[in-house]
Amino acid sequence: MIKINTFLKERLPLRPIEKEFKKAYYLRQHPKQLTPDSIAFLKKLSDKYPLCSKLSSQLFLKDKSVLVHSHARYMPDNYHSHDFFEMIYVLSGTCQQIYRGTSYSLHTGDIAIMAPYTSHNIRVTNDETIVINILFRKEVLDQLLADLVQEQNIISEFLRCALYNERVEHQIIIQTGQDESLIGILETMYQENQNQKPLKNSLMISYLNMFFIQLIRSHLNDIKAVDTHANVDSDIIPILAEIQENFKTITLKDLSFKYHYTEAYLSKKIKTFTKHSFSEHINELRLQYACKLLQETDWPVDKVAKESGFFDLSHFSRHFKTSYGVAPGKYRKQAKENVQS
């Protein structure tokens, strides 16, 4: 508990930006006390930290796969959405999560997960509350779900549905109480996020995987609210898990035989859920795995291609450059430069 208490204690003092936000919050709550100087202060603060309704992974995550940071207390209301996943963990105190016109009170140990393109607002208006934000790209979740989705539980199904039903709003709230395992993983992620050691991205993805596994193991019965505005075809869940597990070699013919569908019908089911054809979905999974190998090994590009499921080097190189804008060799070089910088 000493480690956890230290983690919490270090986050309690208000940062300079939070002190400015707190002053602005007080002024907005007491408009009759506004003076020319305070109005000028609010205008300057608004110009310094402009609100934005649509946030981009290019701005927030840049070259990171996962980002962990403390949410700023007293931040002005900002109903926003973004093209990445956001998970908020209430480390201490109480905050408000506003989603689809409803305000949810979140308390110590509560977790809210918002899918990409879900409009929401987080309101923290006291000194004692500490909210940790975990932001992660859609591609990261796609990698993690190979194991998670096979359990076919409500958390895994929510994540899968949120991943493949783009631009449909999704939120889930889970009450975890004082789960020391979750807090320990979160603290490790927070500290890892501060350093610039090699393979940082890979390690952060592994910790996120551990976090979700612990969440599913211990808190399936602690779900407070789940809102998924999409019709989920439950039959597709094990099929997508099968694809995720065997993307290097699996064929549409194999799947259709195993699940007793015609190839045409199964192809349509996959495209309805993923918004991609079977071959497009397979290629995306193979390219993601190739990126991982390029970052973590010194294998020749032809071996990376073969290990990822591509047996034609020119075919691999063409698809890779189309998806990532650079050739595989240049991608590896840029990835190593990012680690060193």
Secondary structure as the mmCIF struct_conf table of DSSP 4:
data_model
#
loop_
_struct_conf.conf_type_id
_struct_conf.id
_struct_conf.beg_label_comp_id
_struct_conf.beg_label_asym_id
_struct_conf.beg_label_seq_id
_struct_conf.end_label_comp_id
_struct_conf.end_label_asym_id
_struct_conf.end_label_seq_id
HELX_RH_AL_P HELX_RH_AL_P1 ILE A 2 ARG A 11
BEND BEND1 PRO A 13 PRO A 13
HELX_LH_PP_P HELX_LH_PP_P1 LEU A 14 ARG A 15
HELX_RH_AL_P HELX_RH_AL_P2 PRO A 16 GLN A 29
HELX_RH_3T_P HELX_RH_3T_P1 PRO A 31 GLN A 33
HELX_RH_AL_P HELX_RH_AL_P3 PRO A 36 LYS A 48
BEND BEND2 TYR A 49 TYR A 49
BEND BEND3 SER A 53 SER A 53
STRN STRN1 LYS A 54 LEU A 55
HELX_RH_AL_P HELX_RH_AL_P4 SER A 57 PHE A 60
TURN_TY1_P TURN_TY1_P1 LEU A 61 ASP A 63
BEND BEND4 SER A 65 SER A 65
STRN STRN2 VAL A 66 SER A 70
HELX_LH_PP_P HELX_LH_PP_P2 HIS A 71 ALA A 72
TURN_TY1_P TURN_TY1_P2 ARG A 73 TYR A 74
HELX_LH_PP_P HELX_LH_PP_P3 MET A 75 ASP A 77
STRN STRN3 HIS A 80 HIS A 80
STRN STRN4 SER A 81 HIS A 82
BEND BEND5 ASP A 83 PHE A 84
STRN STRN5 PHE A 85 SER A 92
BEND BEND6 GLY A 93 GLY A 93
STRN STRN6 THR A 94 TYR A 99
TURN_TY1_P TURN_TY1_P3 ARG A 100 GLY A 101
STRN STRN7 THR A 102 HIS A 107
TURN_TY1_P TURN_TY1_P4 THR A 108 GLY A 109
STRN STRN8 ASP A 110 MET A 114
TURN_TY1_P TURN_TY1_P5 PRO A 116 TYR A 117
STRN STRN9 HIS A 120 ARG A 123
BEND BEND7 ASN A 126 GLU A 128
STRN STRN10 ILE A 130 PHE A 136
HELX_RH_AL_P HELX_RH_AL_P5 LYS A 138 LEU A 148
HELX_RH_3T_P HELX_RH_3T_P2 VAL A 149 GLU A 151
HELX_RH_AL_P HELX_RH_AL_P6 ILE A 154 TYR A 164
BEND BEND8 ASN A 165 ASN A 165
TURN_TY1_P TURN_TY1_P6 GLU A 166 ARG A 167
BEND BEND9 VAL A 168 VAL A 168
STRN STRN11 HIS A 170 GLN A 175
BEND BEND10 GLN A 178 GLN A 178
HELX_RH_AL_P HELX_RH_AL_P7 GLU A 180 GLN A 194
TURN_TY1_P TURN_TY1_P7 PRO A 198 LEU A 199
HELX_RH_AL_P HELX_RH_AL_P8 LYS A 200 HIS A 219
TURN_TY1_P TURN_TY1_P8 LEU A 220 ASN A 221
STRN STRN12 ILE A 223 THR A 228
BEND BEND11 ALA A 230 ALA A 230
TURN_TY1_P TURN_TY1_P9 SER A 234 ASP A 235
HELX_RH_AL_P HELX_RH_AL_P9 ILE A 236 GLU A 245
TURN_TY1_P TURN_TY1_P10 ASN A 246 THR A 249
HELX_RH_AL_P HELX_RH_AL_P10 LEU A 252 TYR A 259
TURN_TY1_P TURN_TY1_P11 HIS A 260 HIS A 260
HELX_RH_AL_P HELX_RH_AL_P11 GLU A 263 THR A 274
BEND BEND12 LYS A 275 HIS A 276
HELX_RH_AL_P HELX_RH_AL_P12 PHE A 278 GLU A 296
HELX_RH_AL_P HELX_RH_AL_P13 VAL A 301 GLU A 307
TURN_TY1_P TURN_TY1_P12 SER A 308 GLY A 309
HELX_RH_AL_P HELX_RH_AL_P14 LEU A 313 TYR A 324
BEND BEND13 GLY A 325 VAL A 326
HELX_RH_AL_P HELX_RH_AL_P15 PRO A 328 GLN A 340
#
